[in-house]
């Protein structure tokens, strides 16, 4: 029973934090004239900047996937890789972000290609 309660609490934290990030994005879409591309880039940069000052990692520790799945989590991942690389040398500081995100980027490319080959895209007819 205690395991079930622990899992439900973990899901709730992820839902609240991930949902909160989505609510902020939706408010920006509805209340400002920002394009979705600018909002996307803003969230990515916010994740990187919050990690640079050490705040986003605390959010990840609290909410898990609720903080890592949104695009701000990708900014966090890039910044975390660059910070880890900077502890080694300048070359690793430059390449650390890409190295940290390589598995996710590669899988997105591979699965995107795989699904494009397996399924036929159809244009919507009006």
C-alpha positions, 0 to 999 in steps of 0.5 A, spaced: 500 500 500 505 504 501 508 503 494 502 505 491 501 511 495 508 513 493 507 512 486 501 516 486 505 522 489 510 521 484 505 522 479 501 527 482 508 532 483 509 530 475 502 532 473 502 539 477 509 541 475 508 539 468 501 542 467 504 548 470 509 549 465 503 548 460 499 553 463 504 558 463 505 556 455 498 557 454 497 563 458 503 566 453 499 564 447 492 567 449 494 573 453 500 575 448 502 576 441 508 571 442 508 566 436 509 559 438 516 558 436 518 564 440 515 561 446 518 554 445 525 558 444 523 562 451 522 555 455 528 552 452 532 558 454 529 558 461 530 551 462 538 552 461 538 559 465 535 556 471 540 550 470 545 555 470 543 558 477 542 551 480 534 552 480 532 547 475 535 541 478 531 542 484 525 542 480 527 535 476 529 532 483 522 534 486 517 533 479 522 528 475 518 527 468 514 533 470 520 537 469 524 533 464 519 532 459 517 539 457 522 543 452 525 547 458 527 540 460 531 539 454 534 546 455 536 543 462 539 537 459 543 542 454 546 546 460 547 540 465 552 537 459 555 543 458 556 545 465 559 537 466 563 538 460 566 545 463 569 541 469 573 538 464 576 543 459 573 548 453 572 543 448 568 539 453 564 545 455 562 546 448 560 539 446 557 537 453 550 539 451 550 535 445 553 529 448 548 529 453 542 530 449 545 525 443 541 519 445 534 523 445 536 527 439 538 520 435 532 517 437 527 522 435 531 522 428 531 514 428 524 513 430 521 519 426 524 516 419 522 509 421 515 512 422 515 516 416 517 509 412 512 505 415 506 510 415 503 514 409 502 521 410 496 524 407 494 531 406 487 533 409 482 534 403 477 540 404 
